[in-house]
């Protein structure tokens, strides 16, 4: 579904990514791991069309997308839920969700998508008239994910979905990610909670200093001494 082939990204003269290669197949959950500054956000922003690679290619469903505008990439079904959530705080929950369905194909399915989101997050239906800026952090994350789902993703990129959440809510978010995946949506997961992300992933890539340092099945990476010592504190 998603194929990243040797992308190199620069900020001026500073090189941030060095020949990054990765794939996400249909109905897979793939984790992109790495410490702060490793290049994770640069990678996903390049995939989503916010940054242009100086070299390499990105294909989505056998179509070259690294030269497309971000809105065209969204229209193809590749959706990012950003770390900052980027909600409209002075708009209601319902209005924020509706903003996710502004493109043509999603707009036609608005009612069905709303039912899907409310099925995953029943609390949002109760809060639909509440201003998004007055919600708790966990509820805001639900709105952010729900808004992304309203765009009818075929591949959903989640950037630090558990950041700042209480442990109970973290578990709930990861359960919802699995449910979304079980309904046919591929997931690329960028997450500091390495143990939780590897537990629900099929495969994972470890990014260090802008390069892929390690890759493999998630269960195998969980058992590797380097991952356990450097990222799990074991």
Residue pairs with C-beta under 8 A, 6 or more apart in sequence:
1 23
1 24
1 25
1 26
1 28
1 60
1 61
1 154
1 155
1 186
2 22
2 23
2 24
2 47
2 58
2 59
2 60
2 78
2 155
2 186
2 188
3 23
3 57
3 58
3 59
3 60
4 20
4 21
4 22
4 23
4 43
4 47
4 56
4 58
5 21
5 56
5 57
5 58
5 59
6 19
6 20
6 21
6 55
6 56
6 57
7 17
7 19
7 20
7 21
7 43
7 46
7 53
7 55
7 56
7 57
7 58
7 66
8 15
8 17
8 18
8 19
8 20
8 53
8 54
8 55
8 56
9 15
9 16
9 17
9 39
9 42
9 46
9 51
9 53
9 54
10 16
10 54
15 210
16 39
16 42
16 210
17 39
17 42
17 43
17 46
17 53
17 210
17 211
18 209
18 210
18 211
19 55
19 56
19 211
20 39
20 43
20 56
20 207
20 210
20 211
20 212
21 212
22 30
22 32
22 43
22 205
22 212
22 215
23 30
24 30
24 155
24 186
24 187
24 188
25 186
26 184
26 186
27 181
27 184
27 185
27 186
28 181
28 186
28 187
28 202
28 203
29 177
29 178
29 181
29 186
29 187
29 189
29 200
29 201
29 202
30 186
30 187
30 188
30 189
30 201
30 202
30 203
30 204
30 205
31 189
31 190
31 191
31 194
31 197
31 198
31 201
31 203
31 204
31 205
31 218
32 40
32 43
32 44
32 188
32 189
32 190
32 204
32 205
32 207
33 40
33 191
33 194
33 197
33 198
33 204
33 205
33 206
33 207
33 221
33 227
33 231
34 40
34 206
34 207
34 208
35 208
35 231
38 207
38 208
38 209
38 210
39 207
39 209
39 210
39 211
40 159
40 190
40 207
41 83
41 159
41 190
42 51
42 210
43 207
44 80
44 157
44 159
44 188
44 190
45 51
45 80
46 52
46 53
46 58
46 66
47 58
47 65
47 78
47 80
47 157
47 188
48 70
48 73
48 78
48 80
48 157
49 65
49 66
49 68
49 69
49 70
49 72
49 73
50 70
52 66
52 67
53 66
56 66
57 64
57 66
58 64
58 65
58 66
59 65
60 73
60 76
60 78
60 155
61 76
61 154
63 76
65 72
65 73
65 76
65 78
68 76
71 103
74 103
74 151
75 103
75 104
75 105
76 154
77 151
77 152
77 153
77 154
77 155
78 153
78 154
78 155
78 157
79 148
79 151
79 153
79 155
79 156
79 157
80 148
80 156
80 157
80 158
80 159
81 144
81 145
81 147
81 148
81 156
81 157
81 158
81 159
81 161
82 144
82 159
83 159
83 160
83 163
85 140
85 141
85 143
85 144
86 144
87 96
87 132
87 133
87 140
87 143
87 144
87 147
88 95
88 96
88 99
88 132
89 131
89 132
89 133
90 131
90 132
90 133
91 99
91 131
91 132
92 128
92 129
92 130
92 131
92 132
93 124
93 127
93 128
93 129
93 130
93 132
93 135
93 143
94 128
94 129
96 132
96 143
96 147
97 114
97 117
97 124
97 128
97 143
97 146
97 147
97 150
98 110
98 150
99 147
99 150
100 106
100 113
100 146
100 147
100 148
100 149
100 150
100 151
101 107
101 109
101 110
101 113
101 150
101 151
101 152
103 151
105 152
106 113
106 150
106 151
106 152
109 152
110 150
113 149
113 150
113 152
114 150
116 149
117 124
117 146
117 149
117 150
118 124
118 125
120 145
120 146
120 149
120 176
120 179
120 180
121 142
121 145
121 146
121 176
123 139
123 142
124 139
124 142
124 143
124 146
127 135
127 139
132 140
132 143
135 143
137 164
137 165
137 169
138 165
138 166
138 169
138 172
138 173
141 161
141 165
141 169
141 173
145 158
145 161
145 173
145 176
145 180
148 156
149 156
149 180
153 185
154 185
154 186
155 185
155 186
155 187
155 188
156 180
156 185
156 186
156 187
156 188
157 187
157 188
157 190
158 177
158 187
158 188
158 189
158 190
158 191
159 190
160 190
160 191
160 192
161 173
161 177
161 189
161 191
162 169
162 170
162 173
162 174
162 191
162 192
162 193
162 196
163 192
165 173
170 193
170 196
171 196
174 196
174 197
174 199
174 200
177 187
177 189
177 200
178 200
180 187
181 187
189 197
189 200
189 201
191 197
194 227
194 231
194 232
195 222
195 232
197 204
197 218
198 204
198 218
198 219
198 221
198 222
198 227
199 218
199 222
201 218
202 217
202 218
203 215
203 216
203 217
203 218
204 215
204 216
204 217
204 218
204 221
205 212
205 214
205 215
206 212
206 213
206 214
206 215
206 221
206 227
207 213
214 221
214 224
214 226
214 227
221 227
222 228
228 234
